[in-house]
Structure formats: C-alpha cells, structure tokens
C-alpha cells in the first residue's frame, strides 16, 4: 500500500501537424488506502490518465509517484500496480486457477504451493473457490469479473487500477458488484483508482471523486461535496440524475430576472454578498429541491403546468412548464404523491437550495445551504 501522487501530469498526442492535449496538468494526491474515482464524459482523458499511471502511456510532462518514488520511467512490470480491465482480459485457454496464478508466476519467486495458497485464499474471499478448475468460457460475466479481480488481488500490489470494470455487466449485477468492490477495497485497504463514466458508480463508490472534462481537472472532493458544493457549471450539470435545472438570470439590485420570461426571483443580502459585482448569472436548483405545491403565492413560487410524469416507484420525475413562458423545469416528488400531467401546480424554489454561477466563466459564486455541513461532506476513509 502507498500514497499515489499526480503532479501536473500532461499527455499530448501528435496528430500530423496538430498537437492534441488529452490530459492537461492534472494534479491529485491519493492517500494510502483511498478509493478515488476518476469520472467524466467519454473522451475527457480519464482512461489516458489511468494508462499513464499503469505505464501503458508515456507522460509528456509532470510526475507520477508512488510513495516518494517517481515512476515515470519505471517499466510496467516493476511499478507494483495491478490493473483490472473493462473486458477482463482473461486467458481463454487457462483455468481460473491458472489465470489467477499467472501474474505471480511472472513477477515472483514463490513456490507452487505458496502461489496455490494465495490463489485459494483469494478465491474464497471472492466466493469463486468452486470455479478454480473451469475455463473463462464456462463462467458468467459476473464470475469472470471476480476472476479478473482475483488475479489483481493475489499480487498484493501497492495500487489497484480499474478501468470501467463493471460496464459489461447487466444493471442488477452491476449494482451488486459495486457494493462487493467497496467491501473488498475496505478489507484490503489498497490505494485504488477507479475509472468510470457512470456518475452513479462515482457517487456510491469513491471516498473522493475527481471530475475531468476535456482533459482538465474540474474538481476533486467527496461525492457529496461535488453534489452540494460544485465548483462550476460543468460539475453541477454532470453530477446528479436528473440533472440540475439551469436558468440564465440577470441581477438587478435584490432581484434576479429570469431571462426572456418576465419572472423575478428575490435574493437575500447574504446571497448578494457572494455575487460581488457579477450581473450575468446562471441560477441552478436540483430537481429534488423543487417543491410542488398547490396554491402558493410566496415570493419564490411560480405557477407551472405539469407536462410529463415518470413514475419510478419510490419517486416521480416531473417535467413542467412555467405558465409565464415556455421554459421547462424538472422536479422530483415522492412516489406516493399523485401528480397529474396537464394539471396546474406551483413550483417553489427555496432560496436555501439554489446555486448561482458566473455565466461567463462558469465559476460557482454561491452554493446551497447544508445542515451539519462538515459531517455531511467529510470523506469516509
């Protein structure tokens, strides 16, 4: 186990006369035993970052270190890193036992009995001890995933790297494996970097998450901090499903004018202090913070018509339109709440739940209020 550090790591690719910057000065300190999730849209640079840590891609600039040792020029086989791939990368002609032993055979001088003991113990941990004599073709997707994990675990590496290892599983199995991976990582205590484009995996699995976009690191924080305290518009829009509602607004004294609607949103002195002199803003509010009420009439209440109701069982997702304009808003209400499409209601946007961003830079100027903030946002490592 060890601390993993990325210091201004950059990766450039030459494309004829052009130079493509796939990863741009990414810096992250990953604590010993921490589970860090790299998340972002396709093409954001997360897998390239993982491959540089593994040694499968060279580093153009910056340093990668395990503990106090910079590993930029250390060969792959000497980095004390184990990687789990998206497609499992199992050898089809080998049994499960042989697949799990292979890394030990190539990198250690252990005896056959010692290697078998490591494999047996790991197979028991992963509950695949009855599959050791089978070939990969005889296994389900979930079982193959466990074998790939087992092959990494038996090596007892300083760092685990996982490149979207659950993406080939069906939804139900993926949910179960998420919890299994968390349990294993807690038991093993190995520093882990996990790459995914799935924000649900990022929110539920990571001690912290690092969000990338166009090769640039947007925010590194606990999942709840990224959710409730996004640093910019991209993070606010990327984290959360359904996505945060955004409205272009213009500030005039103590009011925000929702552009093109004629609607006004009063703001308190404490929020005005956060905005400095910025007048072109984006107001954001998450769907679950939008209150659907009957009647209303408060200063943060707006008449709406519900257009679509999506029943999800435990909740209902709503798409509604402001009566004063054609602007839409997403809201979430409890699954037992009966809301009809085509009916008029009131959307209440509590001031305590709104976020405000600089429209030009995207920088967050004000985030929602949180009760017991320090306890809620601290990492659980």
GIVEN-V980218 format. One record per helix or strand. SS is the DSSP state (H for helix, E for strand). FROM is the first residue (numbers start at 1). LEN is the number of residues. Records with the same first field share a line. If there is no record, write none. Layout:
SS: FROM-LEN + FROM-LEN
//
This chain:
E: 4-12 + 18-13 + 35-5 + 61-6 + 69-2 + 81-4 + 95-1 + 135-1 + 159-5 + 191-6 + 208-6 + 216-6 + 232-1 + 245-8 + 255-4 + 263-4 + 280-6 + 290-4 + 301-11 + 315-8 + 328-7 + 344-6 + 355-4 + 363-4
H: 46-9 + 76-3 + 96-12 + 112-14 + 129-3 + 136-3 + 141-13 + 171-18 + 199-7 + 223-6 + 233-6 + 269-7 + 287-3 + 351-3 + 373-5
//
